[in-house]
Amino acid sequence: MTQHTPPEPVQPSVAEANRAVLGRFAFDDVQDFDDAKRGFLGTAAEPLIKSGDRVIWDFEAYGFLAGECPDS
C-alpha cells in the first residue's frame, strides 16, 4: 500500500455540516451493527499479506477506523 500525506485541517463549514448530518442518525439502534457482527467470517492471522517483498494488503493500515471519526 502506498503512503499518504496527512490531511489538511477541515474547513469550519464542512465540520459543522458533518455534525448536523451525524445528529440525524439513531446510534442507539444497534441492529445493523449486530447484523454485521453475526455475518463476520473472520480475518487473516497475519496483518500483512505479501508477494515476495511487496506488501499486497495491510490490515493494520485500517486501524484508524477503530478511533473517533474526524471532523471531515
N, CA and C atoms as an extended XYZ file, in Angstrom:
216
Properties=species:S:1:pos:R:3:atomname:S:1:resname:S:1:resid:I:1 pbc="F F F"
N         0.854       -1.174        0.000 N   MET     1
C         0.000        0.000        0.000 CA  MET     1
C         0.894        1.229        0.000 C   MET     1
N         0.441        2.250       -0.626 N   THR     2
C         1.230        3.466       -0.687 CA  THR     2
C         1.017        4.309        0.554 C   THR     2
N         1.998        5.129        0.838 N   GLN     3
C         1.889        6.054        1.957 CA  GLN     3
C         1.095        7.271        1.502 C   GLN     3
N         0.527        7.988        2.439 N   HIS     4
C        -0.236        9.177        2.085 CA  HIS     4
C         0.214       10.343        2.945 C   HIS     4
N        -0.046       11.537        2.464 N   THR     5
C         0.296       12.726        3.233 CA  THR     5
C        -0.821       13.010        4.224 C   THR     5
N        -0.485       13.609        5.355 N   PRO     6
C        -1.521       13.926        6.347 CA  PRO     6
C        -2.563       14.881        5.759 C   PRO     6
N        -3.798       14.769        6.194 N   PRO     7
C        -4.851       15.639        5.658 CA  PRO     7
C        -4.705       17.073        6.148 C   PRO     7
N        -5.242       17.979        5.381 N   GLU     8
C        -5.299       19.383        5.769 CA  GLU     8
C        -6.393       19.545        6.821 C   GLU     8
N        -6.319       20.589        7.637 N   PRO     9
C        -7.409       20.836        8.596 CA  PRO     9
C        -8.734       21.045        7.858 C   PRO     9
N        -9.796       20.567        8.455 N   VAL    10
C       -11.114       20.676        7.837 CA  VAL    10
C       -11.622       22.114        7.933 C   VAL    10
N       -12.332       22.540        6.913 N   GLN    11
C       -12.947       23.866        6.929 CA  GLN    11
C       -14.072       23.870        7.964 C   GLN    11
N       -14.232       24.949        8.719 N   PRO    12
C       -15.286       25.002        9.744 CA  PRO    12
C       -16.682       24.709        9.195 C   PRO    12
N       -16.977       25.168        7.986 N   SER    13
C       -18.311       24.925        7.419 CA  SER    13
C       -18.534       23.437        7.145 C   SER    13
N       -17.481       22.740        6.751 N   VAL    14
C       -17.586       21.300        6.493 CA  VAL    14
C       -17.802       20.555        7.808 C   VAL    14
N       -17.040       20.912        8.836 N   ALA    15
C       -17.192       20.270       10.144 CA  ALA    15
C       -18.600       20.488       10.687 C   ALA    15
N       -19.120       21.683       10.533 N   GLU    16
C       -20.473       21.991       11.020 CA  GLU    16
C       -21.524       21.178       10.269 C   GLU    16
N       -21.384       21.093        8.949 N   ALA    17
C       -22.338       20.323        8.147 CA  ALA    17
C       -22.288       18.844        8.518 C   ALA    17
N       -21.090       18.318        8.742 N   ASN    18
C       -20.961       16.910        9.115 CA  ASN    18
C       -21.567       16.628       10.482 C   ASN    18
N       -21.391       17.540       11.434 N   ARG    19
C       -22.006       17.365       12.753 CA  ARG    19
C       -23.530       17.377       12.643 C   ARG    19
N       -24.059       18.231       11.756 N   ALA    20
C       -25.509       18.299       11.569 CA  ALA    20
C       -26.046       16.973       11.020 C   ALA    20
N       -25.342       16.393       10.061 N   VAL    21
C       -25.770       15.115        9.483 CA  VAL    21
C       -25.642       14.001       10.519 C   VAL    21
N       -24.561       14.000       11.277 N   LEU    22
C       -24.348       12.976       12.296 CA  LEU    22
C       -25.493       12.936       13.296 C   LEU    22
N       -26.042       14.079       13.612 N   GLY    23
C       -27.145       14.154       14.557 CA  GLY    23
C       -28.438       13.543       14.047 C   GLY    23
N       -28.488       13.228       12.753 N   ARG    24
C       -29.706       12.651       12.173 CA  ARG    24
C       -29.748       11.128       12.291 C   ARG    24
N       -28.672       10.520       12.779 N   PHE    25
C       -28.618        9.065       12.897 CA  PHE    25
C       -28.941        8.627       14.318 C   PHE    25
N       -29.629        7.513       14.433 N   ALA    26
C       -30.000        6.972       15.747 CA  ALA    26
C       -28.988        5.894       16.128 C   ALA    26
N       -27.940        6.280       16.841 N   PHE    27
C       -26.904        5.319       17.204 CA  PHE    27
C       -27.318        4.407       18.348 C   PHE    27
N       -28.457        4.677       18.950 N   ASP    28
C       -28.953        3.760       19.974 CA  ASP    28
C       -29.593        2.526       19.340 C   ASP    28
N       -29.884        2.578       18.035 N   ASP    29
C       -30.393        1.419       17.303 CA  ASP    29
C       -29.181        0.670       16.743 C   ASP    29
N       -28.797       -0.414       17.384 N   VAL    30
C       -27.575       -1.128       17.021 CA  VAL    30
C       -27.844       -2.380       16.180 C   VAL    30
N       -29.036       -2.506       15.623 N   GLN    31
C       -29.376       -3.701       14.853 CA  GLN    31
C       -28.415       -3.924       13.683 C   GLN    31
N       -28.068       -2.867       12.951 N   ASP    32
C       -27.144       -3.026       11.825 CA  ASP    32
C       -25.775       -3.511       12.297 C   ASP    32
N       -25.304       -2.989       13.429 N   PHE    33
C       -24.020       -3.425       13.972 CA  PHE    33
C       -24.093       -4.896       14.385 C   PHE    33
N       -25.175       -5.285       15.020 N   ASP    34
C       -25.357       -6.683       15.423 CA  ASP    34
C       -25.401       -7.603       14.209 C   ASP    34
N       -26.087       -7.170       13.148 N   ASP    35
C       -26.160       -7.970       11.921 CA  ASP    35
C       -24.771       -8.145       11.305 C   ASP    35
N       -23.986       -7.077       11.301 N   ALA    36
C       -22.640       -7.147       10.731 CA  ALA    36
C       -21.757       -8.097       11.540 C   ALA    36
N       -21.849       -8.049       12.853 N   LYS    37
C       -21.060       -8.956       13.698 CA  LYS    37
C       -21.467      -10.406       13.463 C   LYS    37
N       -22.753      -10.649       13.312 N   ARG    38
C       -23.245      -12.007       13.105 CA  ARG    38
C       -22.742      -12.564       11.776 C   ARG    38
N       -22.603      -11.721       10.759 N   GLY    39
C       -22.145      -12.169        9.452 CA  GLY    39
C       -20.638      -12.157        9.273 C   GLY    39
N       -19.888      -11.712       10.292 N   PHE    40
C       -18.432      -11.634       10.202 CA  PHE    40
C       -17.833      -13.029       10.148 C   PHE    40
N       -17.043      -13.304        9.136 N   LEU    41
C       -16.468      -14.630        8.957 CA  LEU    41
C       -15.112      -14.791        9.620 C   LEU    41
N       -14.353      -13.738        9.731 N   GLY    42
C       -13.029      -13.835       10.331 CA  GLY    42
C       -12.068      -12.871        9.676 C   GLY    42
N       -10.823      -12.982       10.052 N   THR    43
C        -9.788      -12.122        9.499 CA  THR    43
C        -8.522      -12.945        9.321 C   THR    43
N        -7.553      -12.372        8.683 N   ALA    44
C        -6.287      -13.062        8.446 CA  ALA    44
C        -5.465      -13.114        9.731 C   ALA    44
N        -4.738      -14.196        9.922 N   ALA    45
C        -3.893      -14.343       11.107 CA  ALA    45
C        -2.726      -13.363       11.075 C   ALA    45
N        -2.207      -13.101        9.900 N   GLU    46
C        -1.096      -12.163        9.736 CA  GLU    46
C        -1.639      -10.833        9.225 C   GLU    46
N        -1.193       -9.713        9.813 N   PRO    47
C        -1.722       -8.414        9.384 CA  PRO    47
C        -1.240       -7.970        8.007 C   PRO    47
N        -0.136       -8.546        7.526 N   LEU    48
C         0.390       -8.184        6.212 CA  LEU    48
C         0.266       -9.358        5.259 C   LEU    48
N        -0.217       -9.099        4.064 N   ILE    49
C        -0.227      -10.096        3.000 CA  ILE    49
C         0.808       -9.625        1.996 C   ILE    49
N         1.777      -10.491        1.704 N   LYS    50
C         2.888      -10.107        0.842 CA  LYS    50
C         2.998      -11.023       -0.364 C   LYS    50
N         3.632      -10.491       -1.386 N   SER    51
C         4.065      -11.256       -2.538 CA  SER    51
C         5.554      -10.963       -2.664 C   SER    51
N         6.367      -11.889       -2.205 N   GLY    52
C         7.801      -11.618       -2.130 CA  GLY    52
C         8.046      -10.553       -1.072 C   GLY    52
N         8.731       -9.500       -1.458 N   ASP    53
C         8.983       -8.389       -0.532 CA  ASP    53
C         7.922       -7.307       -0.632 C   ASP    53
N         6.990       -7.456       -1.522 N   ARG    54
C         5.981       -6.422       -1.770 CA  ARG    54
C         4.741       -6.661       -0.906 C   ARG    54
N         4.294       -5.609       -0.206 N   VAL    55
C         3.074       -5.707        0.601 CA  VAL    55
C         1.873       -5.567       -0.332 C   VAL    55
N         0.998       -6.542       -0.314 N   ILE    56
C        -0.206       -6.535       -1.139 CA  ILE    56
C        -1.381       -5.957       -0.356 C   ILE    56
N        -1.467       -6.311        0.932 N   TRP    57
C        -2.564       -5.812        1.772 CA  TRP    57
C        -2.057       -5.660        3.190 C   TRP    57
N        -2.437       -4.563        3.837 N   ASP    58
C        -2.001       -4.274        5.201 CA  ASP    58
C        -3.230       -3.988        6.053 C   ASP    58
N        -3.641       -4.972        6.852 N   PHE    59
C        -4.825       -4.805        7.696 CA  PHE    59
C        -4.629       -3.703        8.734 C   PHE    59
N        -3.403       -3.530        9.225 N   GLU    60
C        -3.141       -2.508       10.238 CA  GLU    60
C        -3.325       -1.094        9.694 C   GLU    60
N        -3.256       -0.931        8.379 N   ALA    61
C        -3.450        0.392        7.780 CA  ALA    61
C        -4.873        0.899        7.997 C   ALA    61
N        -5.787        0.011        8.344 N   TYR    62
C        -7.179        0.394        8.579 CA  TYR    62
C        -7.496        0.555       10.063 C   TYR    62
N        -6.476        0.567       10.903 N   GLY    63
C        -6.658        0.722       12.336 CA  GLY    63
C        -7.337        2.025       12.718 C   GLY    63
N        -7.191        3.035       11.864 N   PHE    64
C        -7.821        4.328       12.151 CA  PHE    64
C        -9.340        4.217       12.227 C   PHE    64
N        -9.919        3.204       11.647 N   LEU    65
C       -11.374        3.051       11.661 CA  LEU    65
C       -11.916        2.769       13.060 C   LEU    65
N       -11.060        2.289       13.951 N   ALA    66
C       -11.498        1.984       15.311 CA  ALA    66
C       -11.547        3.233       16.191 C   ALA    66
N       -10.950        4.321       15.734 N   GLY    67
C       -10.910        5.542       16.534 CA  GLY    67
C       -12.111        6.444       16.292 C   GLY    67
N       -12.056        7.596       16.910 N   GLU    68
C       -13.101        8.597       16.708 CA  GLU    68
C       -13.023        9.130       15.286 C   GLU    68
N       -14.148        9.461       14.725 N   CYS    69
C       -14.152        9.969       13.368 CA  CYS    69
C       -13.736       11.442       13.365 C   CYS    69
N       -12.973       11.849       12.340 N   PRO    70
C       -12.527       13.240       12.269 CA  PRO    70
C       -13.676       14.174       11.887 C   PRO    70
N       -13.460       15.467       12.041 N   ASP    71
C       -14.482       16.454       11.685 CA  ASP    71
C       -14.786       16.474       10.197 C   ASP    71
N       -13.851       15.968        9.389 N   SER    72
C       -14.067       15.994        7.947 CA  SER    72
C       -14.976       14.878        7.535 C   SER    72
